[in-house]
Amino acid sequence: MMQTLQAIGFGIVGFAVIVVIGIVVLTKLGDSIANCPTGETYNITDRFCWNATAQKAIPANDAWTSQTYLSTQLGSTGLSGWIPAVIAVAIGGLFLALFGGKKKSY
């Protein structure tokens, strides 16, 4: 049973690493394609367009909007939000298999 739990743990850690790398890559891609209106500059720190009077706006291009949506879908409100449920179901299945599968009739 411990080997199975260890394999589940390695799978979850691997999944988390892939999600983090995906979010970083998508964010950097979105920062490189952000398109601000004329007279505004993109601030990479807060990811908004700023003008000379310190008013902020969201970049207007579709690629930036799609990238932002995809990065939130990978985060805790999207795909990664299912990890606790997957852990609970996997551990519950292991215990059911452990206690339910050892019955022998003589």
C-alpha positions in Angstrom: 0.0 0.0 0.0 2.9 2.4 0.8 4.3 2.0 -2.7 0.9 2.9 -4.2 0.7 6.0 -2.0 4.2 6.9 -2.9 3.3 6.6 -6.6 0.2 8.8 -6.1 2.4 11.4 -4.3 5.0 11.4 -7.1 2.1 11.8 -9.6 0.7 14.8 -7.7 4.1 16.5 -7.3 4.7 15.9 -11.1 1.3 17.4 -11.9 1.9 20.4 -9.7 5.3 21.1 -11.3 3.7 20.9 -14.8 1.0 23.3 -13.8 3.5 25.8 -12.3 5.6 25.6 -15.4 2.5 26.1 -17.6 1.4 29.1 -15.6 4.9 30.7 -15.8 5.2 30.1 -19.5 1.7 31.4 -20.3 2.2 34.5 -18.1 5.5 35.3 -19.8 3.9 34.8 -23.2 1.1 37.1 -22.3 3.5 39.7 -21.1 5.4 39.6 -24.4 2.2 40.0 -26.5 0.4 42.6 -24.4 -0.8 45.4 -26.6 -1.5 48.7 -24.9 -3.4 51.6 -26.5 -1.4 54.6 -27.8 0.2 56.6 -25.1 0.2 53.9 -22.5 3.0 51.5 -21.4 2.7 48.0 -20.1 3.9 47.4 -16.6 5.2 43.8 -16.2 4.9 43.9 -12.4 1.2 44.4 -12.1 0.3 43.4 -15.7 -1.7 46.6 -16.6 -1.3 49.4 -19.1 -0.6 52.8 -17.5 -0.8 56.3 -19.0 0.9 59.5 -17.9 -1.9 60.4 -15.5 -1.5 57.1 -13.6 -4.7 55.5 -14.8 -4.5 51.8 -15.5 -6.2 49.8 -18.2 -6.3 46.1 -19.2 -4.4 45.3 -22.5 -6.9 45.1 -25.3 -5.6 42.3 -27.6 -7.4 38.9 -27.7 -4.1 36.9 -27.3 -3.5 38.6 -23.9 -7.1 38.0 -22.8 -6.9 34.3 -23.8 -3.6 33.8 -22.0 -5.0 35.3 -18.8 -8.0 33.1 -19.0 -5.9 29.9 -19.6 -3.6 30.7 -16.7 -6.5 31.1 -14.3 -7.9 27.8 -15.5 -4.7 26.1 -14.6 -4.6 27.7 -11.2 -6.5 26.9 -8.0 -9.9 27.8 -9.5 -9.5 25.5 -12.4 -7.7 22.2 -13.0 -5.5 22.4 -9.9 -8.6 22.8 -7.8 -9.5 19.2 -8.4 -6.3 17.8 -6.8 -7.7 17.5 -3.2 -10.7 15.6 -4.6 -8.4 13.3 -6.5 -6.3 12.6 -3.4 -9.3 11.8 -1.3 -10.8 9.4 -3.9 -7.4 7.7 -4.4 -6.7 7.2 -0.7 -10.3 6.1 -0.2 -10.0 3.6 -3.0 -6.8 2.2 -1.6 -8.4 1.6 1.8 -11.5 0.0 0.3 -9.2 -2.3 -1.7 -7.1 -3.1 1.3 -10.0 -3.9 3.6 -12.5 -5.2 1.1 -10.1 -7.4 -1.0 -8.7 -9.6 1.7 -11.7 -11.7 2.5 -11.1 -15.4 2.0 -13.6 -18.1 2.2 -12.6 -21.6 3.4 
